């Protein structure tokens, strides 16, 4: 019986494969199975790192539950990602985002 890690890796691989197929079709280019496997591995490793970082931020704040602020802290070095996640967080909270405030 496969363990949870293997199941998650397989799910990531399937999702990345679907996205690559869609994108290569739109761009009229091709990709190899080795590319999809490598990209899937990168995505999986990034997910693991994000989870570990978010857990560390929650523990530092003396919480046992990861919240949105922990995820935003993980994205603090990527301005574009931080902006998109902040807008998403504002939507969830029902707050107008900075982008919507200017309109």
Jmol script that loads the backbone (N, CA, C; Angstrom):
load data "model"
ATOM      1  N   UNK A   1       0.842  -1.175   0.000  1.00  0.00           N
ATOM      2  CA  UNK A   1       0.000   0.000   0.000  1.00  0.00           C
ATOM      3  C   UNK A   1       0.895   1.249   0.000  1.00  0.00           C
ATOM      4  N   UNK A   2       0.641   2.200  -0.931  1.00  0.00           N
ATOM      5  CA  UNK A   2       1.480   3.391  -0.991  1.00  0.00           C
ATOM      6  C   UNK A   2       1.281   4.283   0.235  1.00  0.00           C
ATOM      7  N   UNK A   3       2.369   4.918   0.657  1.00  0.00           N
ATOM      8  CA  UNK A   3       2.256   5.822   1.798  1.00  0.00           C
ATOM      9  C   UNK A   3       1.741   7.186   1.326  1.00  0.00           C
ATOM     10  N   UNK A   4       1.445   8.036   2.284  1.00  0.00           N
ATOM     11  CA  UNK A   4       0.867   9.351   1.963  1.00  0.00           C
ATOM     12  C   UNK A   4       1.809  10.200   1.117  1.00  0.00           C
ATOM     13  N   UNK A   5       3.114  10.103   1.396  1.00  0.00           N
ATOM     14  CA  UNK A   5       4.087  10.878   0.630  1.00  0.00           C
ATOM     15  C   UNK A   5       4.056  10.469  -0.837  1.00  0.00           C
ATOM     16  N   UNK A   6       4.022   9.168  -1.095  1.00  0.00           N
ATOM     17  CA  UNK A   6       3.966   8.675  -2.475  1.00  0.00           C
ATOM     18  C   UNK A   6       2.682   9.111  -3.163  1.00  0.00           C
ATOM     19  N   UNK A   7       1.581   9.075  -2.425  1.00  0.00           N
ATOM     20  CA  UNK A   7       0.305   9.511  -2.985  1.00  0.00           C
ATOM     21  C   UNK A   7       0.345  10.992  -3.345  1.00  0.00           C
ATOM     22  N   UNK A   8       0.935  11.798  -2.471  1.00  0.00           N
ATOM     23  CA  UNK A   8       1.032  13.222  -2.733  1.00  0.00           C
ATOM     24  C   UNK A   8       1.945  13.485  -3.925  1.00  0.00           C
ATOM     25  N   UNK A   9       3.080  12.801  -3.983  1.00  0.00           N
ATOM     26  CA  UNK A   9       3.986  12.971  -5.118  1.00  0.00           C
ATOM     27  C   UNK A   9       3.296  12.592  -6.427  1.00  0.00           C
ATOM     28  N   UNK A  10       2.515  11.527  -6.410  1.00  0.00           N
ATOM     29  CA  UNK A  10       1.793  11.109  -7.611  1.00  0.00           C
ATOM     30  C   UNK A  10       0.741  12.142  -8.006  1.00  0.00           C
ATOM     31  N   UNK A  11       0.068  12.718  -7.025  1.00  0.00           N
ATOM     32  CA  UNK A  11      -0.935  13.751  -7.312  1.00  0.00           C
ATOM     33  C   UNK A  11      -0.286  15.005  -7.891  1.00  0.00           C
ATOM     34  N   UNK A  12       0.861  15.378  -7.343  1.00  0.00           N
ATOM     35  CA  UNK A  12       1.592  16.533  -7.873  1.00  0.00           C
ATOM     36  C   UNK A  12       2.025  16.247  -9.309  1.00  0.00           C
ATOM     37  N   UNK A  13       2.550  15.069  -9.545  1.00  0.00           N
ATOM     38  CA  UNK A  13       2.988  14.684 -10.890  1.00  0.00           C
ATOM     39  C   UNK A  13       1.820  14.757 -11.875  1.00  0.00           C
ATOM     40  N   UNK A  14       0.658  14.257 -11.477  1.00  0.00           N
ATOM     41  CA  UNK A  14      -0.511  14.279 -12.360  1.00  0.00           C
ATOM     42  C   UNK A  14      -0.945  15.710 -12.658  1.00  0.00           C
ATOM     43  N   UNK A  15      -0.951  16.560 -11.650  1.00  0.00           N
ATOM     44  CA  UNK A  15      -1.373  17.942 -11.845  1.00  0.00           C
ATOM     45  C   UNK A  15      -0.377  18.697 -12.721  1.00  0.00           C
ATOM     46  N   UNK A  16       0.908  18.525 -12.441  1.00  0.00           N
ATOM     47  CA  UNK A  16       1.935  19.180 -13.259  1.00  0.00           C
ATOM     48  C   UNK A  16       1.840  18.684 -14.698  1.00  0.00           C
ATOM     49  N   UNK A  17       1.637  17.401 -14.887  1.00  0.00           N
ATOM     50  CA  UNK A  17       1.501  16.843 -16.227  1.00  0.00           C
ATOM     51  C   UNK A  17       0.329  17.481 -16.967  1.00  0.00           C
ATOM     52  N   UNK A  18      -0.803  17.628 -16.284  1.00  0.00           N
ATOM     53  CA  UNK A  18      -1.975  18.259 -16.908  1.00  0.00           C
ATOM     54  C   UNK A  18      -1.677  19.704 -17.294  1.00  0.00           C
ATOM     55  N   UNK A  19      -1.027  20.437 -16.418  1.00  0.00           N
ATOM     56  CA  UNK A  19      -0.703  21.840 -16.699  1.00  0.00           C
ATOM     57  C   UNK A  19       0.283  21.949 -17.859  1.00  0.00           C
ATOM     58  N   UNK A  20       1.287  21.071 -17.878  1.00  0.00           N
ATOM     59  CA  UNK A  20       2.269  21.084 -18.964  1.00  0.00           C
ATOM     60  C   UNK A  20       1.590  20.752 -20.288  1.00  0.00           C
ATOM     61  N   UNK A  21       0.724  19.755 -20.306  1.00  0.00           N
ATOM     62  CA  UNK A  21       0.006  19.406 -21.540  1.00  0.00           C
ATOM     63  C   UNK A  21      -0.809  20.583 -22.046  1.00  0.00           C
ATOM     64  N   UNK A  22      -1.532  21.236 -21.157  1.00  0.00           N
ATOM     65  CA  UNK A  22      -2.362  22.379 -21.536  1.00  0.00           C
ATOM     66  C   UNK A  22      -1.502  23.524 -22.077  1.00  0.00           C
ATOM     67  N   UNK A  23      -0.421  23.805 -21.377  1.00  0.00           N
ATOM     68  CA  UNK A  23       0.447  24.914 -21.763  1.00  0.00           C
ATOM     69  C   UNK A  23       1.176  24.635 -23.071  1.00  0.00           C
ATOM     70  N   UNK A  24       1.704  23.431 -23.217  1.00  0.00           N
ATOM     71  CA  UNK A  24       2.417  23.114 -24.463  1.00  0.00           C
ATOM     72  C   UNK A  24       1.463  23.106 -25.647  1.00  0.00           C
ATOM     73  N   UNK A  25       0.229  22.716 -25.410  1.00  0.00           N
ATOM     74  CA  UNK A  25      -0.768  22.743 -26.478  1.00  0.00           C
ATOM     75  C   UNK A  25      -1.063  24.184 -26.899  1.00  0.00           C
ATOM     76  N   UNK A  26      -1.229  25.062 -25.918  1.00  0.00           N
ATOM     77  CA  UNK A  26      -1.509  26.475 -26.211  1.00  0.00           C
ATOM     78  C   UNK A  26      -0.343  27.131 -26.943  1.00  0.00           C
ATOM     79  N   UNK A  27       0.880  26.757 -26.584  1.00  0.00           N
ATOM     80  CA  UNK A  27       2.066  27.388 -27.169  1.00  0.00           C
ATOM     81  C   UNK A  27       2.590  26.647 -28.399  1.00  0.00           C
ATOM     82  N   UNK A  28       1.968  25.539 -28.726  1.00  0.00           N
ATOM     83  CA  UNK A  28       2.378  24.713 -29.871  1.00  0.00           C
ATOM     84  C   UNK A  28       3.846  24.295 -29.747  1.00  0.00           C
ATOM     85  N   UNK A  29       4.208  23.829 -28.573  1.00  0.00           N
ATOM     86  CA  UNK A  29       5.543  23.297 -28.326  1.00  0.00           C
ATOM     87  C   UNK A  29       5.394  21.909 -27.721  1.00  0.00           C
ATOM     88  N   UNK A  30       6.513  21.237 -27.515  1.00  0.00           N
ATOM     89  CA  UNK A  30       6.436  19.905 -26.914  1.00  0.00           C
ATOM     90  C   UNK A  30       7.299  19.846 -25.661  1.00  0.00           C
ATOM     91  N   UNK A  31       7.056  18.839 -24.855  1.00  0.00           N
ATOM     92  CA  UNK A  31       7.859  18.596 -23.658  1.00  0.00           C
ATOM     93  C   UNK A  31       8.130  17.105 -23.563  1.00  0.00           C
ATOM     94  N   UNK A  32       9.119  16.777 -22.778  1.00  0.00           N
ATOM     95  CA  UNK A  32       9.476  15.367 -22.611  1.00  0.00           C
ATOM     96  C   UNK A  32       8.989  14.878 -21.245  1.00  0.00           C
ATOM     97  N   UNK A  33       8.824  13.578 -21.108  1.00  0.00           N
ATOM     98  CA  UNK A  33       8.465  13.034 -19.797  1.00  0.00           C
ATOM     99  C   UNK A  33       9.512  13.367 -18.733  1.00  0.00           C
ATOM    100  N   UNK A  34      10.773  13.452 -19.130  1.00  0.00           N
ATOM    101  CA  UNK A  34      11.831  13.793 -18.175  1.00  0.00           C
ATOM    102  C   UNK A  34      11.640  15.220 -17.649  1.00  0.00           C
ATOM    103  N   UNK A  35      11.220  16.146 -18.527  1.00  0.00           N
ATOM    104  CA  UNK A  35      10.947  17.518 -18.105  1.00  0.00           C
ATOM    105  C   UNK A  35       9.806  17.536 -17.095  1.00  0.00           C
ATOM    106  N   UNK A  36       8.729  16.839 -17.396  1.00  0.00           N
ATOM    107  CA  UNK A  36       7.576  16.799 -16.491  1.00  0.00           C
ATOM    108  C   UNK A  36       7.978  16.205 -15.142  1.00  0.00           C
ATOM    109  N   UNK A  37       8.770  15.152 -15.167  1.00  0.00           N
ATOM    110  CA  UNK A  37       9.224  14.524 -13.911  1.00  0.00           C
ATOM    111  C   UNK A  37      10.090  15.483 -13.106  1.00  0.00           C
ATOM    112  N   UNK A  38      11.003  16.186 -13.775  1.00  0.00           N
ATOM    113  CA  UNK A  38      11.882  17.126 -13.077  1.00  0.00           C
ATOM    114  C   UNK A  38      11.080  18.297 -12.509  1.00  0.00           C
ATOM    115  N   UNK A  39      10.169  18.842 -13.296  1.00  0.00           N
ATOM    116  CA  UNK A  39       9.341  19.948 -12.822  1.00  0.00           C
ATOM    117  C   UNK A  39       8.460  19.495 -11.658  1.00  0.00           C
ATOM    118  N   UNK A  40       7.923  18.312 -11.734  1.00  0.00           N
ATOM    119  CA  UNK A  40       7.109  17.769 -10.638  1.00  0.00           C
ATOM    120  C   UNK A  40       7.921  17.657  -9.361  1.00  0.00           C
ATOM    121  N   UNK A  41       9.160  17.223  -9.483  1.00  0.00           N
ATOM    122  CA  UNK A  41      10.027  17.099  -8.315  1.00  0.00           C
ATOM    123  C   UNK A  41      10.315  18.469  -7.705  1.00  0.00           C
ATOM    124  N   UNK A  42      10.564  19.466  -8.549  1.00  0.00           N
ATOM    125  CA  UNK A  42      10.801  20.826  -8.052  1.00  0.00           C
ATOM    126  C   UNK A  42       9.566  21.346  -7.325  1.00  0.00           C
ATOM    127  N   UNK A  43       8.399  21.158  -7.907  1.00  0.00           N
ATOM    128  CA  UNK A  43       7.151  21.614  -7.280  1.00  0.00           C
ATOM    129  C   UNK A  43       6.951  20.916  -5.941  1.00  0.00           C
ATOM    130  N   UNK A  44       7.160  19.617  -5.903  1.00  0.00           N
ATOM    131  CA  UNK A  44       6.986  18.866  -4.659  1.00  0.00           C
ATOM    132  C   UNK A  44       7.951  19.366  -3.582  1.00  0.00           C
ATOM    133  N   UNK A  45       9.218  19.542  -3.959  1.00  0.00           N
ATOM    134  CA  UNK A  45      10.209  20.009  -2.984  1.00  0.00           C
ATOM    135  C   UNK A  45       9.866  21.408  -2.480  1.00  0.00           C
ATOM    136  N   UNK A  46       9.356  22.278  -3.355  1.00  0.00           N
ATOM    137  CA  UNK A  46       8.934  23.614  -2.932  1.00  0.00           C
ATOM    138  C   UNK A  46       7.770  23.521  -1.944  1.00  0.00           C
ATOM    139  N   UNK A  47       6.856  22.587  -2.187  1.00  0.00           N
ATOM    140  CA  UNK A  47       5.727  22.395  -1.271  1.00  0.00           C
ATOM    141  C   UNK A  47       6.220  21.952   0.105  1.00  0.00           C
ATOM    142  N   UNK A  48       7.181  21.048   0.123  1.00  0.00           N
ATOM    143  CA  UNK A  48       7.743  20.564   1.388  1.00  0.00           C
ATOM    144  C   UNK A  48       8.418  21.712   2.135  1.00  0.00           C
ATOM    145  N   UNK A  49       9.207  22.497   1.416  1.00  0.00           N
ATOM    146  CA  UNK A  49       9.891  23.635   2.028  1.00  0.00           C
ATOM    147  C   UNK A  49       8.895  24.653   2.563  1.00  0.00           C
ATOM    148  N   UNK A  50       7.875  24.958   1.784  1.00  0.00           N
ATOM    149  CA  UNK A  50       6.836  25.897   2.222  1.00  0.00           C
ATOM    150  C   UNK A  50       6.165  25.398   3.499  1.00  0.00           C
ATOM    151  N   UNK A  51       5.852  24.131   3.539  1.00  0.00           N
ATOM    152  CA  UNK A  51       5.218  23.560   4.727  1.00  0.00           C
ATOM    153  C   UNK A  51       6.097  23.642   5.953  1.00  0.00           C
ATOM    154  N   UNK A  52       7.376  23.330   5.779  1.00  0.00           N
ATOM    155  CA  UNK A  52       8.300  23.388   6.905  1.00  0.00           C
ATOM    156  C   UNK A  52       8.500  24.834   7.386  1.00  0.00           C
ATOM    157  N   UNK A  53       8.615  25.772   6.433  1.00  0.00           N
ATOM    158  CA  UNK A  53       8.782  27.176   6.807  1.00  0.00           C
ATOM    159  C   UNK A  53       7.541  27.703   7.520  1.00  0.00           C
ATOM    160  N   UNK A  54       6.367  27.393   6.996  1.00  0.00           N
ATOM    161  CA  UNK A  54       5.122  27.856   7.612  1.00  0.00           C
ATOM    162  C   UNK A  54       4.983  27.285   9.029  1.00  0.00           C
ATOM    163  N   UNK A  55       5.346  26.028   9.188  1.00  0.00           N
ATOM    164  CA  UNK A  55       5.300  25.417  10.517  1.00  0.00           C
ATOM    165  C   UNK A  55       6.269  26.120  11.476  1.00  0.00           C
ATOM    166  N   UNK A  56       7.454  26.469  10.985  1.00  0.00           N
ATOM    167  CA  UNK A  56       8.436  27.159  11.821  1.00  0.00           C
ATOM    168  C   UNK A  56       7.927  28.544  12.234  1.00  0.00           C
ATOM    169  N   UNK A  57       7.281  29.260  11.311  1.00  0.00           N
ATOM    170  CA  UNK A  57       6.731  30.577  11.655  1.00  0.00           C
ATOM    171  C   UNK A  57       5.635  30.454  12.705  1.00  0.00           C
ATOM    172  N   UNK A  58       4.784  29.444  12.564  1.00  0.00           N
ATOM    173  CA  UNK A  58       3.720  29.243  13.553  1.00  0.00           C
ATOM    174  C   UNK A  58       4.312  28.906  14.919  1.00  0.00           C
ATOM    175  N   UNK A  59       5.299  28.034  14.946  1.00  0.00           N
ATOM    176  CA  UNK A  59       5.935  27.671  16.217  1.00  0.00           C
ATOM    177  C   UNK A  59       6.611  28.879  16.854  1.00  0.00           C
ATOM    178  N   UNK A  60       7.243  29.706  16.030  1.00  0.00           N
ATOM    179  CA  UNK A  60       7.900  30.905  16.540  1.00  0.00           C
ATOM    180  C   UNK A  60       6.882  31.841  17.210  1.00  0.00           C
ATOM    181  N   UNK A  61       5.675  31.860  16.666  1.00  0.00           N
ATOM    182  CA  UNK A  61       4.604  32.679  17.229  1.00  0.00           C
ATOM    183  C   UNK A  61       3.882  31.956  18.363  1.00  0.00           C
ATOM    184  N   UNK A  62       4.410  30.820  18.776  1.00  0.00           N
ATOM    185  CA  UNK A  62       3.840  29.992  19.849  1.00  0.00           C
ATOM    186  C   UNK A  62       2.413  29.524  19.539  1.00  0.00           C
ATOM    187  N   UNK A  63       2.223  29.158  18.266  1.00  0.00           N
ATOM    188  CA  UNK A  63       0.939  28.608  17.840  1.00  0.00           C
ATOM    189  C   UNK A  63       1.164  27.199  17.330  1.00  0.00           C
ATOM    190  N   UNK A  64       0.142  26.379  17.446  1.00  0.00           N
ATOM    191  CA  UNK A  64       0.240  25.020  16.925  1.00  0.00           C
ATOM    192  C   UNK A  64      -0.463  24.892  15.570  1.00  0.00           C
ATOM    193  N   UNK A  65      -1.077  25.986  15.116  1.00  0.00           N
ATOM    194  CA  UNK A  65      -1.811  25.983  13.854  1.00  0.00           C
ATOM    195  C   UNK A  65      -1.199  27.004  12.900  1.00  0.00           C
ATOM    196  N   UNK A  66      -0.974  26.587  11.674  1.00  0.00           N
ATOM    197  CA  UNK A  66      -0.483  27.493  10.638  1.00  0.00           C
ATOM    198  C   UNK A  66      -1.647  28.349  10.171  1.00  0.00           C
ATOM    199  N   UNK A  67      -1.407  29.657  10.030  1.00  0.00           N
ATOM    200  CA  UNK A  67      -2.466  30.533   9.524  1.00  0.00           C
ATOM    201  C   UNK A  67      -1.970  31.302   8.294  1.00  0.00           C
ATOM    202  N   UNK A  68      -2.814  32.170   7.772  1.00  0.00           N
ATOM    203  CA  UNK A  68      -2.504  32.906   6.552  1.00  0.00           C
ATOM    204  C   UNK A  68      -1.252  33.767   6.711  1.00  0.00           C
ATOM    205  N   UNK A  69      -1.058  34.347   7.863  1.00  0.00           N
ATOM    206  CA  UNK A  69       0.110  35.198   8.083  1.00  0.00           C
ATOM    207  C   UNK A  69       1.414  34.401   7.927  1.00  0.00           C
ATOM    208  N   UNK A  70       1.407  33.145   8.324  1.00  0.00           N
ATOM    209  CA  UNK A  70       2.594  32.301   8.161  1.00  0.00           C
ATOM    210  C   UNK A  70       2.911  32.096   6.680  1.00  0.00           C
ATOM    211  N   UNK A  71       1.877  31.892   5.885  1.00  0.00           N
ATOM    212  CA  UNK A  71       2.065  31.707   4.443  1.00  0.00           C
ATOM    213  C   UNK A  71       2.570  32.997   3.813  1.00  0.00           C
ATOM    214  N   UNK A  72       2.015  34.137   4.245  1.00  0.00           N
ATOM    215  CA  UNK A  72       2.479  35.418   3.718  1.00  0.00           C
ATOM    216  C   UNK A  72       3.944  35.664   4.083  1.00  0.00           C
ATOM    217  N   UNK A  73       4.343  35.242   5.267  1.00  0.00           N
ATOM    218  CA  UNK A  73       5.756  35.359   5.650  1.00  0.00           C
ATOM    219  C   UNK A  73       6.644  34.509   4.741  1.00  0.00           C
ATOM    220  N   UNK A  74       6.160  33.350   4.357  1.00  0.00           N
ATOM    221  CA  UNK A  74       6.931  32.485   3.463  1.00  0.00           C
ATOM    222  C   UNK A  74       7.153  33.144   2.102  1.00  0.00           C
ATOM    223  N   UNK A  75       6.225  33.984   1.689  1.00  0.00           N
ATOM    224  CA  UNK A  75       6.288  34.617   0.365  1.00  0.00           C
ATOM    225  C   UNK A  75       6.964  35.979   0.396  1.00  0.00           C
ATOM    226  N   UNK A  76       7.487  36.388   1.519  1.00  0.00           N
ATOM    227  CA  UNK A  76       7.983  37.753   1.684  1.00  0.00           C
ATOM    228  C   UNK A  76       9.126  38.125   0.745  1.00  0.00           C
ATOM    229  N   UNK A  77       9.857  37.181   0.217  1.00  0.00           N
ATOM    230  CA  UNK A  77      10.987  37.478  -0.677  1.00  0.00           C
ATOM    231  C   UNK A  77      10.605  37.486  -2.150  1.00  0.00           C
ATOM    232  N   UNK A  78       9.347  37.194  -2.444  1.00  0.00           N
ATOM    233  CA  UNK A  78       8.870  37.182  -3.828  1.00  0.00           C
ATOM    234  C   UNK A  78       7.728  38.197  -3.914  1.00  0.00           C
ATOM    235  N   UNK A  79       8.036  39.405  -4.366  1.00  0.00           N
ATOM    236  CA  UNK A  79       7.060  40.495  -4.347  1.00  0.00           C
ATOM    237  C   UNK A  79       5.778  40.171  -5.102  1.00  0.00           C
ATOM    238  N   UNK A  80       5.900  39.573  -6.293  1.00  0.00           N
ATOM    239  CA  UNK A  80       4.705  39.252  -7.083  1.00  0.00           C
ATOM    240  C   UNK A  80       3.835  38.221  -6.374  1.00  0.00           C
ATOM    241  N   UNK A  81       4.460  37.182  -5.857  1.00  0.00           N
ATOM    242  CA  UNK A  81       3.711  36.153  -5.134  1.00  0.00           C
ATOM    243  C   UNK A  81       3.077  36.732  -3.876  1.00  0.00           C
ATOM    244  N   UNK A  82       3.828  37.550  -3.151  1.00  0.00           N
ATOM    245  CA  UNK A  82       3.294  38.168  -1.940  1.00  0.00           C
ATOM    246  C   UNK A  82       2.077  39.032  -2.254  1.00  0.00           C
ATOM    247  N   UNK A  83       2.137  39.788  -3.341  1.00  0.00           N
ATOM    248  CA  UNK A  83       1.000  40.629  -3.722  1.00  0.00           C
ATOM    249  C   UNK A  83      -0.227  39.777  -4.048  1.00  0.00           C
ATOM    250  N   UNK A  84      -0.039  38.726  -4.834  1.00  0.00           N
ATOM    251  CA  UNK A  84      -1.175  37.861  -5.196  1.00  0.00           C
ATOM    252  C   UNK A  84      -1.755  37.158  -3.970  1.00  0.00           C
ATOM    253  N   UNK A  85      -0.881  36.657  -3.101  1.00  0.00           N
ATOM    254  CA  UNK A  85      -1.372  35.991  -1.892  1.00  0.00           C
ATOM    255  C   UNK A  85      -2.059  36.979  -0.954  1.00  0.00           C
ATOM    256  N   UNK A  86      -1.543  38.193  -0.866  1.00  0.00           N
ATOM    257  CA  UNK A  86      -2.164  39.214  -0.019  1.00  0.00           C
ATOM    258  C   UNK A  86      -3.559  39.561  -0.533  1.00  0.00           C
ATOM    259  N   UNK A  87      -3.694  39.694  -1.844  1.00  0.00           N
ATOM    260  CA  UNK A  87      -5.010  39.963  -2.438  1.00  0.00           C
ATOM    261  C   UNK A  87      -5.969  38.806  -2.162  1.00  0.00           C
ATOM    262  N   UNK A  88      -5.462  37.583  -2.303  1.00  0.00           N
ATOM    263  CA  UNK A  88      -6.278  36.402  -2.027  1.00  0.00           C
ATOM    264  C   UNK A  88      -6.696  36.376  -0.556  1.00  0.00           C
ATOM    265  N   UNK A  89      -5.762  36.685   0.331  1.00  0.00           N
ATOM    266  CA  UNK A  89      -6.061  36.705   1.769  1.00  0.00           C
ATOM    267  C   UNK A  89      -7.102  37.770   2.076  1.00  0.00           C
ATOM    268  N   UNK A  90      -6.969  38.935   1.449  1.00  0.00           N
ATOM    269  CA  UNK A  90      -7.949  40.003   1.652  1.00  0.00           C
ATOM    270  C   UNK A  90      -9.332  39.577   1.171  1.00  0.00           C
ATOM    271  N   UNK A  91      -9.381  38.876   0.034  1.00  0.00           N
ATOM    272  CA  UNK A  91     -10.662  38.375  -0.474  1.00  0.00           C
ATOM    273  C   UNK A  91     -11.297  37.405   0.509  1.00  0.00           C
ATOM    274  N   UNK A  92     -10.485  36.524   1.078  1.00  0.00           N
ATOM    275  CA  UNK A  92     -10.994  35.549   2.051  1.00  0.00           C
ATOM    276  C   UNK A  92     -11.525  36.263   3.286  1.00  0.00           C
ATOM    277  N   UNK A  93     -10.790  37.257   3.726  1.00  0.00           N
ATOM    278  CA  UNK A  93     -11.198  38.011   4.921  1.00  0.00           C
ATOM    279  C   UNK A  93     -12.345  38.969   4.643  1.00  0.00           C
ATOM    280  N   UNK A  94     -12.619  39.224   3.365  1.00  0.00           N
ATOM    281  CA  UNK A  94     -13.673  40.159   3.012  1.00  0.00           C
ATOM    282  C   UNK A  94     -13.206  41.602   3.047  1.00  0.00           C
ATOM    283  N   UNK A  95     -11.886  41.802   3.017  1.00  0.00           N
ATOM    284  CA  UNK A  95     -11.322  43.141   3.036  1.00  0.00           C
ATOM    285  C   UNK A  95     -10.958  43.562   1.621  1.00  0.00           C
ATOM    286  N   UNK A  96     -11.118  44.840   1.303  1.00  0.00           N
ATOM    287  CA  UNK A  96     -10.682  45.293  -0.021  1.00  0.00           C
ATOM    288  C   UNK A  96      -9.160  45.292  -0.091  1.00  0.00           C
ATOM    289  N   UNK A  97      -8.611  44.789  -1.184  1.00  0.00           N
ATOM    290  CA  UNK A  97      -7.159  44.787  -1.319  1.00  0.00           C
ATOM    291  C   UNK A  97      -6.684  46.149  -1.766  1.00  0.00           C
ATOM    292  N   UNK A  98      -5.397  46.398  -1.698  1.00  0.00           N
ATOM    293  CA  UNK A  98      -4.827  47.680  -2.096  1.00  0.00           C
ATOM    294  C   UNK A  98      -5.149  47.981  -3.549  1.00  0.00           C
ATOM    295  N   UNK A  99      -5.151  46.963  -4.401  1.00  0.00           N
ATOM    296  CA  UNK A  99      -5.451  47.127  -5.801  1.00  0.00           C
ATOM    297  C   UNK A  99      -6.901  47.598  -5.982  1.00  0.00           C
ATOM    298  N   UNK A 100      -7.821  47.013  -5.216  1.00  0.00           N
ATOM    299  CA  UNK A 100      -9.234  47.368  -5.316  1.00  0.00           C
ATOM    300  C   UNK A 100      -9.515  48.737  -4.691  1.00  0.00           C
ATOM    301  N   UNK A 101      -8.730  49.124  -3.677  1.00  0.00           N
ATOM    302  CA  UNK A 101      -8.943  50.396  -3.005  1.00  0.00           C
ATOM    303  C   UNK A 101      -8.698  51.563  -3.949  1.00  0.00           C
ATOM    304  N   UNK A 102      -7.718  51.420  -4.853  1.00  0.00           N
ATOM    305  CA  UNK A 102      -7.378  52.495  -5.775  1.00  0.00           C
ATOM    306  C   UNK A 102      -8.431  52.691  -6.839  1.00  0.00           C
ATOM    307  N   UNK A 103      -9.197  51.670  -7.160  1.00  0.00           N
ATOM    308  CA  UNK A 103     -10.162  51.744  -8.273  1.00  0.00           C
ATOM    309  C   UNK A 103     -11.337  52.640  -7.968  1.00  0.00           C
TER     310      UNK A 103
END
end "model"
wireframe off; spacefill off
backbone 0.3
color backbone group
